[in-house]
Amino acid sequence: MSLHQQTVHLPDPTKNASYNLSKSTVSNGANDTNRRIYVVRHAERVDFVFGEWIPPCFDESGQYVRKDSNMPKHLPVRINSPSAWLLDSPITNIGRCQARLTGDAMKEAGAVISYAYCSPSYRCVQTCHGILEGLGMTHVKIRIEFALFEWMLFYRDNKPEWCTKDELYADNFNIDMEYEPMMSKKELLDLTNENCEEFYRRNHSVVEQFLKSHASGNALMVGHSCTPETCTRLLVGKEPRTKGELFSVLQKVPYCGMVAAEYSPATNEWQLRDSSGFSVTHKQNDRLEWSAIDN
């Protein structure tokens, strides 16, 4: 059964005045500080910078050799390499800096993370790890959650492959090996006809499950350009956008773009807060063609 067809049983709002299901709120319990959920897009990806990068970077034996200093120095051993990288791009070295700087800014602002949820995409895992590094919180284990993956509409013709938890752990990521995702890999790949509202509710279900499972603590959720929107819109009591509206929003979300949703016990509501202090702004830097000055 697909996730969007399942029922998530949440506390009865008639029996718990601190829980308003219609607005997706949850009490902070004994914790008198406002809870926050930080939702972030992954950092700069290799394929968007270099285009067809796989053929020149892998030799006949499948060994990876980078062709630019902004490419990763190494890639992990994984099943079906190098073809698996086609729909599961890593981030660039600039992307690693973006993630680390984002975490550093969060640390300066006093952010504390108790739980980290991440799309299975390698670029998202790298970004989540980098943010936790910047925060000085690499002890927080990364929970791989298939329900956080982007809209399956983008993958009707080709199905992505992801690194296994064992492969990620072997690549020195602090993966929560005991965490059972609320959606399986097979369930996700079966969503070939997922519509826009179902996509919103799939991403949002991760937020609801987190709030149901943990009465206190802040969460970091790392995903795709849609994720800051789809993981917060229902949380603050709004309806899912249409496909066209969603596409317009996601085009405005930069690499490591973040939104922070905050719960206030005083109002019993979740609201979006300004997280512009966590932004990493920089300009494009193209490759120098040496022949342009050799004349």
Secondary structure as GFF3:
##gff-version 3
##sequence-region A 1 295
A	DSSP	three_ten_helix	3	5	.	.	.	ID=ss1
A	DSSP	three_ten_helix	21	23	.	.	.	ID=ss2
A	DSSP	beta_strand	35	41	.	.	.	ID=ss3
A	DSSP	alpha_helix	46	50	.	.	.	ID=ss4
A	DSSP	alpha_helix	54	57	.	.	.	ID=ss5
A	DSSP	three_ten_helix	83	87	.	.	.	ID=ss6
A	DSSP	alpha_helix	93	108	.	.	.	ID=ss7
A	DSSP	beta_strand	115	118	.	.	.	ID=ss8
A	DSSP	alpha_helix	122	135	.	.	.	ID=ss9
A	DSSP	beta_strand	142	144	.	.	.	ID=ss10
A	DSSP	three_ten_helix	146	148	.	.	.	ID=ss11
A	DSSP	three_ten_helix	152	155	.	.	.	ID=ss12
A	DSSP	alpha_helix	165	170	.	.	.	ID=ss13
A	DSSP	alpha_helix	185	189	.	.	.	ID=ss14
A	DSSP	alpha_helix	196	213	.	.	.	ID=ss15
A	DSSP	beta_strand	219	223	.	.	.	ID=ss16
A	DSSP	alpha_helix	227	230	.	.	.	ID=ss17
A	DSSP	alpha_helix	243	250	.	.	.	ID=ss18
A	DSSP	beta_strand	258	264	.	.	.	ID=ss19
A	DSSP	beta_strand	269	273	.	.	.	ID=ss20
A	DSSP	three_ten_helix	276	278	.	.	.	ID=ss21
A	DSSP	three_ten_helix	290	292	.	.	.	ID=ss22
###
